[in-house]
């Protein structure tokens, strides 16, 4: 009896472990073991990894969200593949769909360099991301790399996306969506593969929302980089009132982050719209998930709305409208005035053309989709 513990330890040391299994962790017990007590040598759910795929897409949050259809493509193409994703914002990715989510830091970079990959993709034009793609050991590589001290396409597949980022005239003439461009970088065509996002419904968030009414979200901010997208408070107030007058079965909910708090508070006071405040990223996602339709400018809120499969009215002025795939869930509205400020953060005329977009025009688009 005294020797029994040593016998068990010796058995465990000699037993088979299967590091090629998709569930294998190495440093901690795998999920099948924790849930069912399975051991590697006779595990009924053993699943060898078919492909090891590394995706480098650091940020911003919206760009990370709209890259997730690639996960769907690879999962369908290579059942049993293991996808590892390096990003600045790991919380935005769904752990149920992305096997390994790593925050960009020294430890993650060291791991990526020392591991072996079947496919490695870098979709960022940051030099550090391109440098990492150069250094990883992968059978196939796609995207952008560091060459001659500058970011460049790894091969011709990435040339179109690279060119639209270099020259405004090429970008304006582009008729491909962002999704089509990044799929082409990897040698695919986008075939309506959806965004992936966790709704965080299981976290028990509770919202003080009226029951039995449609919730129309209005995401009033646009971030600090492209401020030429911003619509005035007066316009938002006018839009809220139009929607309230014509949709008695709906409630207008103001959305935004801390940067929009003062703006949303004023809109609430002047229009009577519902405003619950600003929240963490996961709470914000769950709040958007309560909406039937969201009115938004081109910002993170747009990507979250699309990822959640909600109806959308997208306000756009400074970007090529072909860039956005709304998955048949809504429409794009733009000012009647032709915008001169393509991808500019300040207006060349001093007054943003967004002020030429009438509240009535946006309201009519809402009415077509509510």
Helices and strands as residue ranges (DSSP letters): H 4-14, H 31-36, G 40-42, E 52-56, H 61-65, H 69-77, E 82-87, G 90-92, E 100-103, H 106-114, E 116-122, H 127-135, E 137-147, E 150-153, G 156-158, H 159-166, H 168-173, H 178-185, G 201-203, E 214-219, G 227-229, H 233-246, E 250-255, G 258-260, H 261-271, E 274-275, H 281-288, E 293-297, H 300-307, E 311-315, G 321-323, E 330-333, G 353-356, H 359-369
